[in-house]
Amino acid sequence: MKTKFLFFSCILYLVTFSIQAQKKSQLESRAYFVDVLVNVSNPVLEALANNELKKTMPVEVSPKHINDRTRFAYLEAFGRLLSGISPWLELGPDNSKEGKLREKYIQLTLKCLKNATDPNAADYMNFSEGSQPLVDAAFLAQGLLRAPTQLWERSDKETQQHILKALKLTRKLSPGYNNWLLFTAMVEAAILKFEGEADMVRIQYALNKHNEWYLGDGTYGDGPNFHWDYYNSFVIHPMLLDIYNVLNEQKETLQNWRYSQFIDGYDGILKRAQKYAVIQEKLISPEGTYPPIGRSLTYRFGAFQLLSQIALFQKLPKTIKPSQVRSALHAVIEKHMSSKRMFTKDGWLTIGFYGHQPELAERYISTGSLYICAEIFLALGLKPESSFWADPAEDWSQKKIWADN
């Protein structure tokens, strides 16, 4: 009898230990994502909140650069970073360690928004000179759309007006006949949400063209032609989804809009994005590497924005478990972070794909451009108890396929 009791006690202990170990592993995974987010974000947000971004941020450029990228680098850094961290900020503060950390970064970001858009601030950003500001104003707009409660509603009225004025300055900038059309549409979507009116032609034209440029199997052309790179994830799918979300929210306002088919088109856009998310998940090797294909490789793990966004929306196809996406994205981040040359000694991102590789940069790349890597953190907008974070770790597709069974 005593032997049986000891046996079952051991079994119970092992099961309990296993469950506790799994929970610890899951908590550590989320904590790791948050830790990397903070490492990436802190230099930019601390400097800008103190009106010292232009004074302190180094602007490394491509060896092939053709103009002065310092004109654009600061809005690039802030706009792109904001777009990636906003869903996490939108969870708001709470009494947990993470919740208190979030409030710290919400407060920093509110100061950043004020300084970036106040014409009298030392760090007031360029929204109107050259074509590049259109791109990064769109990322800033996307960030605000992803955190309307914590970032827009908690901004003071003067800052809100400064933001709207800054976004409208980009109307004089002409987009390219490619994914850039979505930048004009994203800016207008934010103006529509926060002011109630917008230039709807800019939205309609971008959505029409991207519908024409859909090539099938979850993939859009970047313009009329196929480009083998990660721009379907850097820009196209995520911006389409967020623009359609705004149109859905504004149904009543837009009930007489001539192009009302776009209001009802969200489900089709989502299905295309889900197909691309499946492709993205399968690209990740057992070691967390992925094909270095196409331009803008120095955006690093920002290449997986779409996969993280579909996880955030809790719309992953049934063939992919949320926990396997978490494990896959964790592996990708860890692989990049394993290089000791990803950051300068002061914590700023360096140009490269794995570590410091400036020779990989196209002529438009600078330090500011690199902060689009933050887009991989979108899934941090899910609460810790969501299945994405709470379920036991699961091997992703390639790790299962290449396992030595």
N, C-alpha and C positions, 0 to 999 in steps of 0.2 A: 504493500500500500504506500509505504514511504517512498519507494523507488518510483512508483507511478506519479506521485505528487511532485517529486523532484523533476521528473521528465516533463510533465505539463507546465511546471513553473519555468523551466528552461525555454520551452516552446513559446510561452507567453512573453517571456523577456525578449527573445529574439524578434518576435513579431512587433512588439512595442518599440524595440530599438530600431528596427527597420523602418517603421512608420515615422518615428522621430527623425531619423536620418534623412528620409525623403523630404519631410517638411523643412528641415534645416537646409537641404540642398536647394529647394524651391525658393526659400527666403533669400538664400545667398545669391541665386541667379538674379532676382530682381534688384537686390542690393548692388550687384555688380553693374547692371545696366545703369542704375542711378549714379554710381560712383564714376563711371566713364562719362556719363552726361555732364556731371559736375566738372570733371577734368577738362573736357572740351569747352564748356560754356564759361567757366569762371573768369578767365582772363579778359574775354570780350565784355561780359556784363559788368564786372567790377570797374573796368576802365571807363566804359561808356556811362555808367551810373554816376561816376565822379567827373564827367566831362573831360576825360583824359584819353579817349581812345585814339584820337589823331596824334596825340603826343607820344603814346606808348606802344601802339601796335606796330610791329615791324611789317613792312610790305615787301615780301619776297616775290619776285616775278619770274616768269618763264625766261629762259635764255633767248627765246624767240620773240619776246614782247616787242610791240611796235609803237606803243604810246604810253603815256603816263598813267599807270593803273592806280596810283594813289587817289586819283579823282573818284574812283569807284569802289575801292577796296573796303571802305568802312561800312557803307550800306550793304555791300555783299556779305560781309561777316555778320552783321546784325540781322539783316532780313532773313538770310538762310538759316542761321541759328534759331531765330524765333520760330520759323516755320516748323522746325523739328521738335523743339522743346515745349511748344504751346499745349499739346494735349496733356502732358504731365502737369503743367502749371494749372490747367483748367480743373484738375481734381480738387484744387483749393487746399487750404490749411486744415490740419487736424492735430490731435494731441500726440500722434506717433512721432518717432524720430524723423521719419521721412516727411510727414506732414509739416513739421516745423521747418525742415530744410526747404520744402516747397515754398512756404511763406517767405522765407528769406529771398528766394529767387524770384518770386512774384514781385516783391518790393523792389528788388534790383531792376527787374525788367520794366516796371512802371516808370522808374527814373530814367531808364534808357530810352523809352518811347518819348518821354518829355524832351530829353536832350537831343535826340536824333531829329526831331521835327520842329523844334523851337528856333526860328531864324536868328535869334540873339544868342544862342548857345554856342560854346566853343566847338562842340561836336555836331552841330547842325550838318545834315548830310545832303549830298547832291542828288536831287530828284529830277533834274531837268537838263543837265549838260552832257552831251554824248548820248549814245543809245543804251548803254549798259544799265542806267538807273531804272529803266522800264522793267528789266528782269528782276531786280532785287526789291523794287517797290512791290512787285507782285508776290514775292516770297514773304515780305513783311505783311502784306494784306492777307495772305493765306494764314500766316501765324495768328493774326487777329481773329480771323474767322474760326480758327480752331480753339480759341480761348476767349470767347466773347464776354463771359462772366467775369473772369479774373483779370483780363487785360483791358478790354474796352470799357466795361461798366465801372471798373475801379479807377480808370483814368479821369482826371478832372476835366471839366468842360473845355477849358482852354486847350489842353493837350488833344482832346478829341477833335477840335476844330483845326488845330495844327496838322494832325494826321490826315484829315480829309483834304486839307489844302495841299499837303505834300503829295498825296496820291493823285490829285487832279493835275498837278504840274506835269505828270508823265503823259498827259493827253497830247502834248505837242510832239512826242517822240514816236517815230514810225517803227512798227514791228517788221521783222523779216517774214517771208512767206513760208513759215514752218511752225515749229512749236511756239515761237514767239507770239503768235496770235493769241495764245492762251494767257500770256502775261497781260495783254490789254484787257482780256475778258476777266481775269482774276481781280485786277484793280477795280473794274466796274462792279464786279460781284460784291466786293467789300463796301464800295460806296452805296450800292443798292441796299445792302443789309443795314448799314449804320445810318444812312441818310434817307432811305426810302425812294430815291430816284437815281437813275444812272443812264449812261449812254448805251441803250440796249442794242444798238446796231453793232457795237464792238463785241458784245457777247454773242449775238446771233451769228455774226460772220465767223467767229472762231469755232463755234460749235458746228456750224454747217460744214466748214472746211474739214474739220477733223472727222466728221462722219463720212465725208468723201474719201478721206485718206486712210480709212480703216482697211487693212489688208487681210484680215482674217486671223484666226488662231490667237486672239488676244493681242494682236500687234498692229500699231498704227505706223504709217509712214511719218517721218519727220519732214513735213511737206509732202509733195506727191510721191516721193520715192522712199523705198525701204533703206534704213541705215542700221547697220548691225552694231549697236551700242546699247547703253542703258538709259537712253532718254525717255523710253516708255515708262520708266520708273522714276527717273529724276524729275520729270515734268509732266508728261502727257496724261497718263492715267490719274495720278493724284489730283492734278488741277481740274481735270474734267469732273471727277467725282465731287470735289468741293464746290465747284461752280454749280453743278446740277443740284446739290444740296441746298444752296442758297435759293435757287429758282423754286424748288419745292416749298421752302419756307415762306416764300413771297407769293404764293398762289393767289391770294386774294388781291394783292396789289396789282398782280399781272394778269388778272382775269380777262382783260381786253387786249392783251398783247397779241400781235399778229402771229408770232411764232410760238404759240402755246404748246406745240408738240414737244418742245424741249422740257417743259415742266413735267410732262408725263414720261419722259425718256430715260429716267434714272435707272430703271431695272435693266434695260438693255446695256447701258454703260457699265453697270456693276457686273453683269455677266461677262463682258469682255475683260474687265479688270480681274475677275476671278480666274479666268483662263491664264492670264499673264502671271498671276500669283502662283499658280501651279508650276509654271515654267521656272519661275524664280526659285521656288523651293527646291526643285530638282537640280538646279545649277550648283548647289552648295556641296562641295566634296566632303568626305568623312573627316578631313582635317580642318574644314572651315575655309578652304580656299574656293575660288570661283574664277571663271575665264576672264582674263584681262583683255576684253574685246572693246574696240571702238574708242571714241574720244572721251575726254574728261575722266580718265581713270583716276586722276588725283582727287576725285570726290570720294574715293574710298568706299566705306560701307554705306554711304548715302545711296548707293546703287540699289539697295533693298528697301527703299521707301515704300514702294507699292505693297510688298509682302507684309511689312509692318502695319501699313494703313488698313489693309483688308483684315488683318488680325484685330486691329483697334476697333473696326466696325463690327467685329464678331460675325463676319460673313465669309470665313474660309470655306472652301468646298468641303463636302463630307469626306473626301478622300485624304484630307490633310487634317491632322489633329492640332489644335492650338499649341499643345505642349511640345510637339515636334518642331513647330515653327520657332517657338521660344528657344529650344535647344540649338536649332540651326543658326539663328541669328546670334545667339551667345557665342557659338563657335567662330562665326565670322568676325565678330568684334574682338574676341580673344586673339585670333590670328593676327589681325592688324596691330593690335596693342602690344603684341609680343616683340615688335621692333622697338629698339631703344632710341630710334631716331625719328619717331613720329612727331615729337614735340621739341621745341627749342628748350634751352635751360630755364626759360621764364614761362614755359607752359603754352606757347603759341604753336599752332599746327605748322608743320613744314610741308613743302610741296613734295608729293610722292604718292605712290600706290602702297608700297610696303616700305615704310621708313622714309628716308630723304632721297628722292630721285627727281631732281628738278628737270632733268632731260626729258621726262615723260610729259611735261606740261605743254599744252598748246599755248599760243601767243596771248590768249585772253585770260590765262590763269594767273592769279596772285594769291597771297595769303588769304584774303577775304573770301575768295571763291571756295576754299576748302571746307568752309563751315556748313556746307550742304550735307556733309557727313552726318550731321545731327538728325537727319530725317529717319535714320534707323530707329530712333527712340520713340517713334509715334505710339508704339504699343504700351509704353509706360502710362498712357492715358487710361488704360484699363485698371480697375481697382485690384489690389493684391489678392482678393478672394475670387477673382474671375478664373475661369478654367485655364486661360493662357498662363497665368502665374501659379495657380494653386495645384494643378494636376501634376502627377509625377512626370519626371523627365522622360522623353520619348526620342528614340533615334529618328532622324530625318531620312528622307528617301535614299540618298546615296549611301548613307552609313548603313542602312539595312541591306542595300543591294550588294555592297562590297564586303559585308561581314563574312568571316570565315566560319561557316556553320559546320 
